Amino acid sequence: MKIKIEDVQKLVDWLNINRPNLAPYTIEETKRFFRIVQKNWSAYCFIVKERFESKSLGICEAGHLMYPATYDQPAKHSRGILNLNYTWDAAFNTWGMATLR
């Protein structure tokens, strides 16, 4: 399964309404991810385009919401799933993505 930019736009619209502190959010497309960027031009989150595996990230499934480690790369574990709207509230806090504990 490959994620479409229209699906990512639904998340960006939701973020602009429900998390307005860092709005407006924009979408940037990279080779393996969609990067959502907040108003101060820092990475807000990454969304995996299609399934792949790497040494540093492990197995990444399409549509997983990833915490940004740097501007160019996400952290290792998924925080939510794009297609499951009810996970968005838990994945995104007021000022960014939720961290793992």
MIVEXGU-775218 format. One line per field, with one value per atom (N, C-alpha, C): residue in three letters; x, y, z; atom name; residue number from 1. Coordinates in nm, 4 decimals, always signed. Each point is the difference from the previous one (the first is absolute). Example, Ala and Ser with C-alpha at 12.3 -4.5 7.8 and 13.67 -1.06 7.14 Angstrom:
MIVEXGU-775218
r = c(ALA; ALA; ALA; SER; SER; SER)
X = c(+1.3190; -0.0890; +0.0900; -0.0350; +0.0820; -0.0770)
Y = c(-0.5690; +0.1190; +0.1200; +0.1050; +0.1190; +0.1090)
Z = c(+0.7800; +0.0000; +0.0000; -0.0720; +0.0060; +0.0730)
a = c(N; CA; C; N; CA; C)
k = c(1; 1; 1; 2; 2; 2)
This chain:
MIVEXGU-775218
r = c(MET; MET; MET; LYS; LYS; LYS; ILE; ILE; ILE; LYS; LYS; LYS; ILE; ILE; ILE; GLU; GLU; GLU; ASP; ASP; ASP; VAL; VAL; VAL; GLN; GLN; GLN; LYS; LYS; LYS; LEU; LEU; LEU; VAL; VAL; VAL; ASP; ASP; ASP; TRP; TRP; TRP; LEU; LEU; LEU; ASN; ASN; ASN; ILE; ILE; ILE; ASN; ASN; ASN; ARG; ARG; ARG; PRO; PRO; PRO; ASN; ASN; ASN; LEU; LEU; LEU; ALA; ALA; ALA; PRO; PRO; PRO; TYR; TYR; TYR; THR; THR; THR; ILE; ILE; ILE; GLU; GLU; GLU; GLU; GLU; GLU; THR; THR; THR; LYS; LYS; LYS; ARG; ARG; ARG; PHE; PHE; PHE; PHE; PHE; PHE; ARG; ARG; ARG; ILE; ILE; ILE; VAL; VAL; VAL; GLN; GLN; GLN; LYS; LYS; LYS; ASN; ASN; ASN; TRP; TRP; TRP; SER; SER; SER; ALA; ALA; ALA; TYR; TYR; TYR; CYS; CYS; CYS; PHE; PHE; PHE; ILE; ILE; ILE; VAL; VAL; VAL; LYS; LYS; LYS; GLU; GLU; GLU; ARG; ARG; ARG; PHE; PHE; PHE; GLU; GLU; GLU; SER; SER; SER; LYS; LYS; LYS; SER; SER; SER; LEU; LEU; LEU; GLY; GLY; GLY; ILE; ILE; ILE; CYS; CYS; CYS; GLU; GLU; GLU; ALA; ALA; ALA; GLY; GLY; GLY; HIS; HIS; HIS; LEU; LEU; LEU; MET; MET; MET; TYR; TYR; TYR; PRO; PRO; PRO; ALA; ALA; ALA; THR; THR; THR; TYR; TYR; TYR; ASP; ASP; ASP; GLN; GLN; GLN; PRO; PRO; PRO; ALA; ALA; ALA; LYS; LYS; LYS; HIS; HIS; HIS; SER; SER; SER; ARG; ARG; ARG; GLY; GLY; GLY; ILE; ILE; ILE; LEU; LEU; LEU; ASN; ASN; ASN; LEU; LEU; LEU; ASN; ASN; ASN; TYR; TYR; TYR; THR; THR; THR; TRP; TRP; TRP; ASP; ASP; ASP; ALA; ALA; ALA; ALA; ALA; ALA; PHE; PHE; PHE; ASN; ASN; ASN; THR; THR; THR; TRP; TRP; TRP; GLY; GLY; GLY; MET; MET; MET; ALA; ALA; ALA; THR; THR; THR; LEU; LEU; LEU; ARG; ARG; ARG)
X = c(+0.0841; -0.0841; +0.0883; -0.0348; +0.0749; -0.0890; +0.0546; -0.0753; -0.0057; -0.1173; -0.0193; +0.0084; +0.0374; +0.0133; -0.1363; -0.1092; -0.1340; -0.0294; +0.0459; -0.0198; +0.0809; +0.1200; +0.0848; -0.0606; -0.0618; -0.0628; -0.1139; -0.0725; -0.1057; +0.0576; +0.1172; +0.0661; +0.0454; +0.0556; +0.0463; -0.1177; -0.1129; -0.1198; -0.0457; +0.0029; -0.0371; +0.0958; +0.1296; +0.0986; -0.0204; -0.0285; -0.0218; -0.1192; -0.1000; -0.1187; +0.0214; +0.0509; +0.0072; +0.1299; +0.1058; +0.1289; +0.0493; -0.0726; +0.0302; +0.1249; +0.0604; +0.1153; +0.1171; +0.0197; +0.1129; -0.0443; -0.1270; -0.0540; +0.0542; +0.0097; -0.0454; +0.1028; -0.0504; +0.0834; +0.0047; +0.1146; +0.0140; +0.0576; -0.0147; +0.0472; +0.1209; +0.1039; +0.1145; +0.0157; +0.0329; +0.0131; +0.1470; +0.0414; +0.1354; -0.0090; +0.1117; +0.0015; -0.0882; +0.0095; -0.0736; -0.1102; -0.0038; -0.0925; -0.0700; -0.1145; -0.0577; +0.0421; +0.0564; +0.0421; -0.1006; -0.0579; -0.0870; +0.0862; -0.0019; +0.0837; -0.0906; +0.0406; -0.0783; +0.0471; -0.0652; +0.0230; +0.1420; +0.0742; +0.1375; +0.1004; -0.0480; +0.0810; +0.0787; -0.0583; +0.0589; -0.0939; +0.0550; -0.0802; -0.0947; -0.1267; -0.1009; -0.0210; -0.0044; -0.0100; +0.0317; +0.0183; +0.0236; -0.1083; -0.0389; -0.0962; +0.0655; +0.0023; +0.0641; -0.0851; +0.0604; -0.0721; -0.0388; +0.0979; -0.0270; +0.0970; -0.0353; +0.0762; +0.1447; +0.0935; +0.1409; +0.0679; +0.1224; +0.0766; +0.1399; +0.0510; +0.1365; +0.0632; +0.1325; +0.0688; -0.0316; -0.0055; -0.0200; -0.1444; -0.0979; -0.1407; -0.0740; +0.0536; -0.0702; -0.1040; -0.1108; -0.1075; -0.0945; -0.0220; -0.0914; -0.1168; -0.1190; -0.1212; -0.0588; -0.0683; -0.0627; -0.1025; +0.0047; -0.0973; +0.0350; +0.1126; +0.0380; +0.0460; -0.0413; +0.0394; +0.1253; +0.1064; +0.1297; +0.0424; +0.0568; +0.0550; +0.1285; +0.0240; +0.1231; +0.1217; +0.1042; +0.1271; +0.0816; +0.0010; +0.0613; -0.0949; +0.0395; -0.0828; -0.0116; +0.1031; +0.0032; -0.0374; -0.0069; -0.0220; -0.0902; -0.0894; -0.0864; +0.0686; -0.0598; +0.0449; -0.0502; +0.0425; -0.0188; -0.1439; -0.0773; -0.1294; -0.1169; -0.1042; -0.1199; -0.0812; -0.0668; -0.0842; -0.1489; -0.0341; -0.1398; -0.0085; -0.1228; -0.0223; -0.0887; +0.0393; -0.0701; -0.1446; -0.0269; -0.1347; -0.0954; +0.0514; -0.0839; -0.0098; -0.1063; -0.0151; -0.0014; -0.0469; -0.0070; +0.1381; +0.1048; +0.1350; +0.0644; -0.0566; +0.0597; +0.0016; -0.1058; -0.0044; +0.1084; +0.0256; +0.1041; +0.1397; +0.0138; +0.1318; +0.0493; -0.0909; +0.0391; -0.0435; +0.0966; -0.0283; -0.0229; -0.0149; -0.0210; +0.1185; +0.1214; +0.1215; +0.0835; -0.0499; +0.0763; -0.0490; +0.0799; -0.0358; +0.0283; -0.0764; +0.0180; +0.1304; +0.0693; +0.1216; -0.0320; +0.0835; -0.0195; +0.0592; -0.0613; +0.0513; +0.0298)
Y = c(-0.1182; +0.1182; +0.1240; +0.0963; +0.1241; +0.1142; +0.0869; +0.1116; +0.1130; +0.0612; +0.1098; +0.1322; +0.1041; +0.1319; +0.0532; -0.0448; +0.0430; -0.0467; -0.1206; -0.0512; +0.0813; +0.0389; +0.0813; +0.1388; +0.0521; +0.1321; +0.0010; -0.1116; -0.0088; +0.0164; -0.0614; +0.0148; +0.1439; +0.0622; +0.1388; +0.0930; -0.0216; +0.0801; -0.0191; -0.1229; -0.0286; +0.0704; -0.0048; +0.0656; +0.1510; +0.0603; +0.1447; +0.0430; -0.0864; +0.0317; -0.0353; -0.1192; -0.0510; +0.0310; +0.0323; +0.0352; +0.1317; +0.1123; +0.1267; +0.0724; -0.0454; +0.0696; +0.0092; -0.1009; -0.0033; +0.0079; +0.0327; +0.0093; +0.1250; +0.0038; -0.0977; -0.1108; -0.1162; -0.1158; -0.0187; -0.0429; -0.0258; -0.1399; -0.0510; -0.1345; +0.0118; -0.0754; -0.0142; -0.1485; -0.0315; -0.1398; -0.0352; -0.1096; -0.0515; -0.1369; -0.0686; -0.1290; -0.1046; -0.0098; -0.1033; +0.0527; +0.1316; +0.0567; +0.1231; +0.0312; +0.1327; +0.0678; +0.1180; +0.0751; +0.1122; +0.0074; +0.1111; +0.1015; +0.1230; +0.1071; +0.1032; +0.0487; +0.1012; +0.1390; +0.1031; +0.1367; +0.0507; -0.0537; +0.0457; -0.0844; -0.0723; -0.0802; -0.1098; -0.0612; -0.1200; -0.1170; -0.1187; -0.1190; -0.0291; -0.0184; -0.0306; -0.1502; -0.0692; -0.1453; -0.0525; -0.1301; -0.0680; -0.1048; -0.0214; -0.1037; -0.0892; -0.1291; -0.0964; -0.0165; +0.0151; -0.0127; -0.1436; -0.0900; -0.1421; -0.0837; -0.1256; -0.0883; -0.0130; +0.0092; -0.0252; -0.0434; -0.0458; -0.0441; +0.0600; +0.0489; +0.0531; -0.0386; +0.0080; -0.0352; +0.0966; +0.1282; +0.0992; +0.0099; -0.0203; +0.0161; -0.1315; -0.1092; -0.1272; -0.0070; -0.0681; -0.0126; +0.1180; +0.0719; +0.1140; -0.0320; +0.0010; -0.0308; +0.1293; -0.0119; +0.1149; +0.0648; +0.1320; +0.0748; +0.0201; -0.0521; +0.0193; +0.1435; +0.0561; +0.1347; -0.0117; +0.0669; -0.0132; +0.1330; -0.0078; +0.1143; +0.0462; +0.1305; +0.0441; -0.0071; -0.0686; -0.0010; +0.1221; +0.0277; +0.1200; +0.0522; +0.1065; +0.0536; -0.0990; -0.0810; -0.0906; -0.1446; -0.0382; -0.1403; -0.0169; -0.1003; -0.0266; -0.0865; -0.0029; -0.0899; -0.1413; -0.0943; -0.1409; -0.0518; +0.0355; -0.0645; +0.0869; -0.0645; +0.0678; +0.0537; +0.1142; +0.0609; -0.0120; -0.0377; -0.0133; -0.0472; -0.0055; -0.0460; +0.1022; +0.0368; +0.1028; -0.0368; -0.1239; -0.0414; -0.0176; -0.0002; -0.0138; +0.1364; +0.0736; +0.1367; +0.0093; -0.1017; +0.0062; -0.0047; -0.0384; +0.0009; +0.1382; +0.0917; +0.1317; +0.0791; -0.0071; +0.0744; -0.0463; -0.1289; -0.0535; +0.0264; +0.0060; +0.0172; +0.1438; +0.0976; +0.1405; +0.0740; +0.0531; +0.0856; +0.1425; +0.0911; +0.1399; +0.0591; -0.0383; +0.0596; -0.0944; -0.1163; -0.0911; -0.1426; -0.0914; -0.1411; -0.0535; -0.0990; -0.0636; -0.0803; +0.0009; -0.0778; -0.1340; -0.0976; -0.1308; +0.0028; -0.0723; -0.0082; -0.1423)
Z = c(+0.0000; +0.0000; +0.0000; -0.0805; -0.0078; +0.0492; +0.0810; +0.0561; -0.1026; -0.0155; -0.0937; +0.0744; -0.0709; +0.0615; +0.0460; -0.0606; +0.0418; +0.1428; +0.0342; +0.1359; +0.1008; -0.0385; +0.0873; +0.0166; -0.1052; +0.0085; +0.1014; +0.0135; +0.1014; +0.1401; +0.0253; +0.1293; +0.0209; -0.1022; +0.0107; +0.0288; -0.0649; +0.0275; +0.1434; +0.0486; +0.1398; +0.0962; -0.0292; +0.0857; +0.0028; -0.1140; -0.0048; +0.0841; +0.0111; +0.0801; +0.1468; +0.0284; +0.1371; +0.0736; -0.0698; +0.0617; -0.0592; +0.0276; -0.0669; +0.0512; +0.1098; +0.0567; -0.0963; -0.0825; -0.0928; -0.1460; -0.0227; -0.1360; -0.0681; -0.1293; -0.0977; -0.0223; -0.0295; -0.0302; -0.1514; -0.0500; -0.1432; -0.0204; -0.1224; -0.0341; -0.0926; +0.0315; -0.0887; -0.0299; -0.1251; -0.0401; -0.0156; +0.0638; -0.0156; -0.0674; -0.0108; -0.0690; +0.0685; +0.1319; +0.0733; +0.0897; +0.0230; +0.0973; -0.0546; +0.0638; -0.0070; +0.1299; -0.0090; +0.1187; +0.0219; +0.1191; +0.0344; +0.0743; -0.0506; +0.0534; +0.0646; +0.1191; +0.0699; -0.0384; +0.0541; -0.0458; +0.0195; +0.0962; +0.0204; -0.0785; -0.1005; -0.0918; +0.0691; +0.1001; +0.0580; -0.0298; -0.0025; -0.0311; +0.1154; -0.0304; +0.1004; +0.0106; -0.1134; -0.0013; -0.1394; -0.0094; -0.1269; -0.0191; -0.1245; -0.0341; -0.1051; +0.0265; -0.0900; -0.1258; -0.1185; -0.1274; -0.0302; +0.0058; -0.0238; +0.0823; +0.0204; +0.0877; -0.0470; +0.0974; -0.0277; +0.1291; -0.0121; +0.1165; -0.0099; +0.1142; +0.0051; +0.1329; +0.0063; +0.1242; +0.1122; -0.0301; +0.1051; +0.0477; -0.0886; +0.0380; +0.0178; -0.0509; +0.0057; -0.1103; +0.0261; -0.0985; +0.0158; -0.1083; -0.0011; -0.0920; +0.0543; -0.0769; -0.0571; -0.1120; -0.0652; +0.0918; +0.0103; +0.0791; +0.1451; +0.0458; +0.1393; +0.0235; +0.1123; +0.0402; +0.0854; -0.0430; +0.0656; +0.0629; +0.1181; +0.0714; -0.0693; -0.0153; -0.0664; +0.0920; -0.0435; +0.0723; -0.0415; -0.1292; -0.0561; -0.1069; -0.0663; -0.1074; -0.1159; -0.0213; -0.1138; +0.0301; +0.1268; +0.0319; +0.1218; -0.0052; +0.1145; +0.1054; +0.1185; +0.1059; -0.0307; +0.0815; -0.0336; +0.0076; +0.1006; +0.0218; -0.0452; -0.0480; -0.0469; +0.1176; -0.0201; +0.1039; -0.0308; -0.1225; -0.0395; -0.1434; -0.0519; -0.1365; -0.0716; -0.1195; -0.0766; -0.0275; -0.0344; -0.0385; +0.1180; +0.1216; +0.1195; +0.0681; -0.0313; +0.0494; +0.1527; +0.0680; +0.1455; +0.0648; -0.0715; +0.0568; -0.0069; -0.0763; -0.0171; +0.1303; +0.0777; +0.1262; +0.0964; +0.0046; +0.0881; -0.0547; -0.1306; -0.0618; +0.0061; -0.0001; -0.0048; +0.1258; +0.0730; +0.1150; -0.0473; +0.0938; -0.0343; -0.0738; +0.0387; -0.0569; -0.0849; -0.0355; -0.0841; +0.0129; -0.0505; +0.0095; +0.1390; +0.0375; +0.1300; +0.0000; +0.1118; +0.0130; +0.0659; -0.0212; +0.0634; +0.1401; +0.0901; +0.1362; +0.0338)
a = c(N; CA; C; N; CA; C; N; CA; C; N; CA; C; N; CA; C; N; CA; C; N; CA; C; N; CA; C; N; CA; C; N; CA; C; N; CA; C; N; CA; C; N; CA; C; N; CA; C; N; CA; C; N; CA; C; N; CA; C; N; CA; C; N; CA; C; N; CA; C; N; CA; C; N; CA; C; N; CA; C; N; CA; C; N; CA; C; N; CA; C; N; CA; C; N; CA; C; N; CA; C; N; CA; C; N; CA; C; N; CA; C; N; CA; C; N; CA; C; N; CA; C; N; CA; C; N; CA; C; N; CA; C; N; CA; C; N; CA; C; N; CA; C; N; CA; C; N; CA; C; N; CA; C; N; CA; C; N; CA; C; N; CA; C; N; CA; C; N; CA; C; N; CA; C; N; CA; C; N; CA; C; N; CA; C; N; CA; C; N; CA; C; N; CA; C; N; CA; C; N; CA; C; N; CA; C; N; CA; C; N; CA; C; N; CA; C; N; CA; C; N; CA; C; N; CA; C; N; CA; C; N; CA; C; N; CA; C; N; CA; C; N; CA; C; N; CA; C; N; CA; C; N; CA; C; N; CA; C; N; CA; C; N; CA; C; N; CA; C; N; CA; C; N; CA; C; N; CA; C; N; CA; C; N; CA; C; N; CA; C; N; CA; C; N; CA; C; N; CA; C; N; CA; C; N; CA; C; N; CA; C; N; CA; C; N; CA; C; N; CA; C; N; CA; C; N; CA; C; N; CA; C; N; CA; C; N; CA; C; N; CA; C; N; CA; C; N; CA; C; N; CA; C)
k = c(1; 1; 1; 2; 2; 2; 3; 3; 3; 4; 4; 4; 5; 5; 5; 6; 6; 6; 7; 7; 7; 8; 8; 8; 9; 9; 9; 10; 10; 10; 11; 11; 11; 12; 12; 12; 13; 13; 13; 14; 14; 14; 15; 15; 15; 16; 16; 16; 17; 17; 17; 18; 18; 18; 19; 19; 19; 20; 20; 20; 21; 21; 21; 22; 22; 22; 23; 23; 23; 24; 24; 24; 25; 25; 25; 26; 26; 26; 27; 27; 27; 28; 28; 28; 29; 29; 29; 30; 30; 30; 31; 31; 31; 32; 32; 32; 33; 33; 33; 34; 34; 34; 35; 35; 35; 36; 36; 36; 37; 37; 37; 38; 38; 38; 39; 39; 39; 40; 40; 40; 41; 41; 41; 42; 42; 42; 43; 43; 43; 44; 44; 44; 45; 45; 45; 46; 46; 46; 47; 47; 47; 48; 48; 48; 49; 49; 49; 50; 50; 50; 51; 51; 51; 52; 52; 52; 53; 53; 53; 54; 54; 54; 55; 55; 55; 56; 56; 56; 57; 57; 57; 58; 58; 58; 59; 59; 59; 60; 60; 60; 61; 61; 61; 62; 62; 62; 63; 63; 63; 64; 64; 64; 65; 65; 65; 66; 66; 66; 67; 67; 67; 68; 68; 68; 69; 69; 69; 70; 70; 70; 71; 71; 71; 72; 72; 72; 73; 73; 73; 74; 74; 74; 75; 75; 75; 76; 76; 76; 77; 77; 77; 78; 78; 78; 79; 79; 79; 80; 80; 80; 81; 81; 81; 82; 82; 82; 83; 83; 83; 84; 84; 84; 85; 85; 85; 86; 86; 86; 87; 87; 87; 88; 88; 88; 89; 89; 89; 90; 90; 90; 91; 91; 91; 92; 92; 92; 93; 93; 93; 94; 94; 94; 95; 95; 95; 96; 96; 96; 97; 97; 97; 98; 98; 98; 99; 99; 99; 100; 100; 100; 101; 101; 101)
